[in-house]
Amino acid sequence: MKVLIVGSGGREHAIAASAAKSPWVEKMYCAPGNAGIAEYAQCVPIGAMEFDKLTAFAKENGIDLVIVGMDDPLVGGLVDEMEAAGIRTFGPRKNAAILEGSKAFSKELMKKYNIPTAAFENFTDPDAALAYLETAKFPIVLKADGLALGKGVLICQNLEEAKEGVKTIMLDKKFGSAGNEMVIEEFLTGREVSVLSFVDGKTIKTMTSAQDHKRAGDGDTGLNTGGMGTFSPSPFYTEKVEEFCEKYIYQPTVDAMAAEGRPFKGVIFFGLILTEEGPKVLEYNARFGDPEAQVVLPRMKNDLIKVVEACIDGTLDEVNLEFEDNAAVCVVLASDGYPLQYEKGFAISGLDKFKEHEGYYCFHAGTKFDGDKTVTNGGRVLGVTAKGRNLREARENAYAATEWVEFGNKYMRHDIGKAIDET
């Protein structure tokens, strides 16, 4: 079959690398792709939000399956447009992608169906939000309602910070229209765990657990980013936690979406926090996480294409998801200055080393070709992933592999997966 992947980051590279292993794939395209994805797919210069061009390309090239990797086109309704043109597409339709597209919607859904989450209030009026904060307990969390590249969450320690946060989100519109509505919720403490899942509208099959690091600096300091690294599995995601989540979070979320007339087909990412009162949902995403996909997919034994087809066809109950009994760690190599200002266009060396070592991967997040050279083209540049018999070995392997790669203003955290040493 001919497959089109929509997106250009490390997640899409991981999807392409996994899909390329399927005997069903005859030809693969990626729009717009990047220098790493080009190893597996023909990259085409069409943006992820250019729906008309994407649909026309899929029809003209006889695409049998489209996999939408990114959140913006899912929330914008690309799946609906592809399906209307008769093209099989993996991902939630617009009315289901709202699970990620609106934090206010997802919080109200959890309240209505008794899915454990932090106490909250939604606001469209900044004055009402400020009045509410006058009597609030701190620390407290402010969240822009819409998509904000993983950066629209502010943790405020006191009233002054919270007032400034309301200004940032709702008045200054730092996150654009994502801040037209805002969620104010209680601050929860505990270990955070990410669990990705395949969903076919009624059945849910969870993948192996993962945990990411959002802050730019070592010791979880600095600004929030799209993710500076991740590891899988999480040692904190025990059988007891999994049983609780299956009963009170996973299936209830799928059932709630179906009951609302928004059947979800695709990937639901559950951002969980393990509190003293039990696991609670911090957030939902409507697609593979980035960089979680870079440690989860390399450990999956199944043919990704067959699982995707089962989600589309509603036969996921017939699939037995299997993962390797090992671990993986991904360290993001970024451009110094990310997530604020940084330079691009530096030549990258050492990429060929990964082809010489089994169990090591270099997923491209922000790269492009400049003649015969691969150069940096983003804040997050590469995701260096390595497997190991356990998390400690995988971490050692990943950090050793980061030394194979060089480029100007290379920056990384040095404590990805350090929580492993505390278990």
Secondary structure, DSSP 8 states (H G I E B T S, - for coil): -EEEEEE-SHHHHHHHHHHTT-TT-SEEEEEE--TTGGGTSEE----TT-HHHHHHHHHHTT-SEEEE--HHHHHHTHHHHHHHTT--EES--HHHHHHHH-HHHHHHHHHHTT--B--EEEES-HHHHHHHHTT--SSEEEEESS--TT--EEEESSHHHHHHHHIIIIIS-TTGGGGSSEEEEE---SEEEEEEEEEESS-EEEEEEEEE--EEETTTEEEE-S-SEEEES-TT--HHHHHHHIIIIIHHHHHHHHHTT---EEEEEEEEEEETTEEEEEEEESS--TTTHHHHGGGB-S-HHHHHHHHHHT-GGG----B-SSEEEEEEEEETTTTS------B-B-GGGGGGSTTEEEEESSEEEETTEEEE-SSEEEEEEEEESSHHHHHHHHHHHHTT-B-TTEE--S-TTGGGGG-
